[in-house]
Amino acid sequence: MKRTRLFLLILFVVGISNIYSQEFVTISGRVTDFDGNPIDSCWIGLHYSDFSPAYQTYSDKDGYYSLENVKKGKYKSFYALRPKEYPRRDAVADDDKRLEFWAWNVIADRDLTINPRYHRLELYGTNAFKVEGGYNGLFIYTRPMSVGKVLTYSKELQLNKAKAEKEMDVSVKPEFFRVKVFIDDKEVAVNSVQRVQEYVGKDNPSMGAYIIQTELPKEKSDKPYRIIRVVGENLEHNEMGENIYFYEVKNYEETPKN
């Protein structure tokens, strides 16, 4: 009888563990600058649809972090930055101010490795889409924002969020913007980079952004999405930045084979 109870208890524990592993994942990685130096004390956050924090942690002294027991699902964004480095906090010297790394449309369907790199160029709001019936490539939207441009304005304006959003232009001019795109860790050809103006309300000035047209890898993905990494450079202020977008692959019904 005791052996039977022990056996049933083991089965119960194993069953619960299997169910738990099917519902939760771990997101981990290492935060570095663009020279590979680790960034400690970096705040890592995974966000719900309203940008409220779903899971959060900090990187350790070697730049490593781990978000554990993350419920499987789709999250709006993933964020990485040392809080004190954000320009509006004005807590460090100007040379040490940074803007954040983002990952968008994060699909946590399995354990993920995300290795953020950030510097002084933020690539915000990245998205990607394919023109069905058109060229077999991707269009990627991103809005670069520059710490160097922020610092050209007065300190008073920098620290006034409401006023800064109406008066500061922190975008990157086309002659200074360089970009590379990687899909599933493979660099793809960039066929065009087009400047656009993003409308952000009738009382606010439009924001400069870019539409980047790229090739698609010929190899099919073994996942229901592709991970797009956009790496940007601002030559005017010697700034780098990158972010990630999880692009969901569309699977349409195919013609039946006879």
Steps between C-alpha positions, in 0.01 A plus 500: 500500500778743590677424171178565308453836673861595432462400136181706465670797667792479257258484207317805634820701544627404154162587347495842667859565385412412141195725503707781652775463237239515225357829628811694602830592335826679582634805317870553564811652349781747547495880475805663337608812318605484135857412597385192688553649847243374756246743643412433862199633693299528179125498550331232290125512451240300307179695442130431469293664225460825700878523565457402864778265624422129476841374616814689597851447630852648490817379331781377727859623514584306182195624310298179529129498582216248515125550496366172635150356524374718215152394397493392137342758274558812293636812671500851361863582570826422678715783632859540622674807648677611815242737649756761601625530139170630358562862389193650667613372840823703463673271752827439312741704287383581146756261350350213701137559406333225300171403337333165535498170313160365395361172374145511361216249464690254718368148446583298809399156372825335615815589694651807335846654492503877451839674520436876512761744376440869548682831468378852416265427210153367575304322228141534610169350391649248259251301296515288185259400225495329163312635198297201388513458124804727482872443517602214727664714765418684821430861584629598844399817680719656769542843658861587601545744789836650592653593836735733312202689360342516847814664640492781241200646682500691827497306826172665591334367185659154535350454846151626414329198344184673378688791348776283357253283309363811326828680429788251478592319180721204596471313170794404277545660159520264199857601414613380845288187539648157425321172556555125485233234535536140623223241476546191714862613556580521127568838341263576214532748215347844557339607173378846599485737797228764479441790735142547621327734746296340775185689601474517880206733553377834369670698777840330467762517226540186289792269575758386248508124442607250231351222290768242417441246223698178530533158346357194674720200576444211260516249783173430674478555874435211737296739714169676428686832497827658394714711728601824330792698643548856379838663568518874447779757501491879520817634339432856615549415868682165475212307654384140470173329582307184426173328568308183422161424351322164502341473155221244484506288186169484318396152395230509233315200364689346209363348181420135571732252332336235282 
